[in-house]
Amino acid sequence: MNNLTKAVYKFNELVATFKYEEAHNTFYHESVVKHENENAPSVGLDTHRKEMDVFLSRISNASAEVLNMIISDDISATEWRYKFDHTEWGKRDFKQLSVQRWKDGKIIHERHHYQTENW
């Protein structure tokens, strides 16, 4: 197993168990650029961390399951199934595709694709 594969498996393990602080500290690049669907990007690790803290403070009864994974060169793609109760959005049960570009063992770019109420 190569280094990227090991990193992706460990990263996904942390996400699946909602250990986002450890995931941020270990696997996100300081200059990470993150997109939710086609929304404007958030830039930088501190911004990403703050957004995640707000999101996590609004959910309960959460679970995350890896359904499929592809790792090639410096790119990983993971299909997830997320379930949670959100204080504003209500109950959610959906699939999401998360695509990461890696640089020096850290995520430098990430985009999450999932269905919204607008679709």
C-alpha positions as CSV (number, residue, x, y, z in Angstrom):
1,M,0.0,0.0,0.0
2,N,1.5,3.3,-1.0
3,N,1.6,6.5,1.2
4,L,-1.4,8.2,-0.5
5,T,-3.5,5.1,-0.1
6,K,-2.6,4.8,3.6
7,A,-3.4,8.5,4.1
8,V,-6.8,8.3,2.4
9,Y,-7.8,5.2,4.4
10,K,-6.7,7.0,7.7
11,F,-8.4,10.2,6.7
12,N,-11.7,8.4,5.8
13,E,-11.5,6.5,9.1
14,L,-11.3,9.8,11.0
15,V,-14.2,11.4,9.0
16,A,-16.4,8.2,9.5
17,T,-15.9,8.5,13.3
18,F,-16.4,12.3,13.2
19,K,-12.8,13.0,14.4
20,Y,-12.6,16.2,12.4
21,E,-10.2,18.0,14.5
22,E,-7.6,15.2,14.1
23,A,-8.4,15.0,10.4
24,H,-7.8,18.8,10.0
25,N,-4.6,18.8,12.0
26,T,-3.2,15.7,10.1
27,F,-4.5,15.8,6.6
28,Y,-5.5,19.3,5.5
29,H,-3.0,21.7,3.9
30,E,-2.8,25.3,5.3
31,S,-3.9,26.6,1.9
32,V,-6.8,24.2,1.3
33,V,-9.5,25.3,-1.1
34,K,-12.9,23.6,-0.4
35,H,-16.1,23.7,-2.5
36,E,-19.6,22.6,-1.5
37,N,-21.1,21.6,-4.8
38,E,-20.7,24.6,-7.1
39,N,-20.7,27.2,-4.3
40,A,-17.9,29.7,-4.0
41,P,-14.8,28.2,-2.4
42,S,-13.7,28.6,1.2
43,V,-10.0,29.2,1.3
44,G,-7.5,28.3,4.1
45,L,-7.4,25.8,6.9
46,D,-8.7,28.2,9.5
47,T,-11.8,29.0,7.4
48,H,-12.4,25.3,6.8
49,R,-12.1,24.5,10.4
50,K,-14.5,27.2,11.5
51,E,-17.1,26.1,8.9
52,M,-16.8,22.5,10.2
53,D,-17.2,23.6,13.8
54,V,-20.5,25.4,13.0
55,F,-21.8,22.5,11.0
56,L,-20.9,20.0,13.7
57,S,-22.6,22.1,16.4
58,R,-25.9,21.8,14.5
59,I,-26.0,18.1,14.0
60,S,-26.9,15.1,16.2
61,N,-27.6,11.4,15.6
62,A,-24.9,11.4,13.0
63,S,-23.4,8.5,11.0
64,A,-21.0,8.4,8.0
65,E,-20.2,5.3,5.9
66,V,-17.7,4.9,3.1
67,L,-19.5,3.2,0.2
68,N,-16.8,3.4,-2.5
69,M,-13.3,4.8,-2.9
70,I,-10.9,5.5,-5.8
71,I,-7.3,6.5,-5.3
72,S,-5.1,7.5,-8.3
73,D,-2.0,9.6,-8.6
74,D,-2.6,12.6,-6.2
75,I,-6.4,12.3,-6.3
76,S,-8.9,10.5,-4.1
77,A,-12.7,10.2,-4.5
78,T,-14.9,8.7,-1.8
79,E,-18.6,8.1,-2.0
80,W,-20.2,8.5,1.4
81,R,-23.6,7.9,3.0
82,Y,-24.3,10.5,5.7
83,K,-27.3,10.4,8.1
84,F,-27.9,13.1,10.7
85,D,-30.4,15.4,12.3
86,H,-29.7,19.1,11.7
87,T,-31.2,21.9,13.7
88,E,-32.2,23.9,10.6
89,W,-32.5,21.3,7.8
90,G,-34.2,18.5,9.7
91,K,-33.4,14.8,9.1
92,R,-30.9,14.1,6.3
93,D,-30.0,10.8,4.7
94,F,-27.9,11.2,1.5
95,K,-25.0,10.2,-0.6
96,Q,-22.1,12.5,-1.2
97,L,-19.0,12.2,-3.5
98,S,-15.9,13.9,-2.0
99,V,-13.0,14.5,-4.3
100,Q,-9.6,15.5,-2.9
101,R,-6.4,16.6,-4.6
102,W,-3.4,15.8,-2.4
103,K,0.0,17.6,-2.2
104,D,2.8,16.6,0.1
105,G,0.5,14.1,1.9
106,K,-2.2,16.8,2.6
107,I,-5.4,17.8,1.0
108,I,-4.9,21.0,-1.0
109,H,-8.3,21.0,-2.8
110,E,-11.6,19.4,-1.9
111,R,-15.0,19.4,-3.5
112,H,-18.2,17.8,-2.2
113,H,-20.9,16.8,-4.6
114,Y,-24.4,16.0,-3.3
115,Q,-28.0,16.6,-4.2
116,T,-29.7,19.7,-2.9
117,E,-33.3,20.8,-2.7
118,N,-32.6,22.9,-5.9
119,W,-32.1,19.7,-8.0
